[in-house]
Amino acid sequence: MKGFVRVLLFWIPRLLGILFAFLISLFAADAFVVDKPFLEQLAGFLIHLIPTAIVVAALVIAWKHSLTGGVLFVLIGAAYVFQTLYHSWMVALTFGGIPILTGLLFILEGIIA
């Protein structure tokens, strides 16, 4: 049973990180509209992918160094919560809670392993 828990603690935060990166990268598609030049749309698309790049970088770090990556994910989630808390607590909970949960699972894996 301990081996099964370790496997779950290894894969669940990594899958959550990948799915969260896919989720936030979907919002980059709103940069493409009909009435703008293509290069301007492409620049907007790349700018919208900056949060995805940050999450992917944290995921790459967390893949090998669980504690460090876990702290990075918690900081990413906390930054988003503090940035959006006054606008909508549901959005803050959704987009801040997922990386915080992911980070806590990475930290738990680092402590147990």
N, C-alpha and C positions, 0 to 999 in steps of 0.2 A: 504494500500500500504506500509506503514511503516513496518508492520509486515513481509511482503514478502521480503523487502530489508534486514531486520535483519536476516531472515532465510537464504537468499543468502549469506550475509556476514558471517554467522556462518559456512555454509557448504562448500562454494567454496574454502577457503584457506585450510581447512582440507582435502578435496578431492585432491587438488593440491599437498599437502604435501605427501599424500599416494601414488599418482601416480608418484611423483618424486622419492620417496623411491623405488618403484617398478622399475622405469627406471634405476636408478643407480645400483640397485642390479642385473640387467640383465648382467651387465659388469663383474660381478664376475664369470660368467660361463666360461670365457676364461682361467681360472686357470686349467681346466681339459683338459689334452692332453693325447695322447696315450703312449708316451715314458717315462713317469715319474712314480715313485711309488705312490700308492694311498695316503699314509699319507702326502707326499710332496704336492700332488695336493690339499688335504683337507686343509693343512696349508695355501697354497696360496689362496684358496677359502675364508677361514675365514679372511685373511688379506684384501682381496678385498671387504669384507663386512663391513669393519670399517666405510667408509663414509655413508653407509646405516644406520648403528647403530647410527651415529651422527645425521643424519636427523630424524630418528625415535625418538631419545631422545628429540630433539627439538620439534617434533610434540607432544609428550606426555606432555611436559611442556606447549606448546602453547594451548593445548586443554583446560586446566584450567586457564592459565594465558596468555591471548592474547597478552598483551603488551610485556611481557618478551619473549615469544616465537617468536613474530614478530621480535624483535631485534635480537634474535638468528638466525632466518632464513635470515635476511638481512646480518648479519655477515658471515654466511655460504656462501651465494651467493657472497658477496664482496671478501671473501678469494679466492673463485674459480676463479673469474674474474681476480684478481691480479696475481694469480698463472699461469693462462693460456693465458693471454692477448697477450703476445708476440709470442705465437705459432700460434694461430688461433682465430681471433676475433669472428667468427661465433660460434665456440665451446664455447668460453667464454660467449657469449651472451646467448646461449641456456642453458648451464648448470649452469651459474651464474644468468641468468635472471629469471629463474623459481623460485628459492628460494627467490630472492629479491622481486618478485611480490607477492609470498606467504606471505612473512614477512610484506610487506606493507599492504596487505589485513588483516592480523592478527592485525596489529597496528591500522588500520582504525576501525576494529571491537571493539578493546579495547577502543578506544576513543569514539565511538558512544554508546557502551553498558554501 
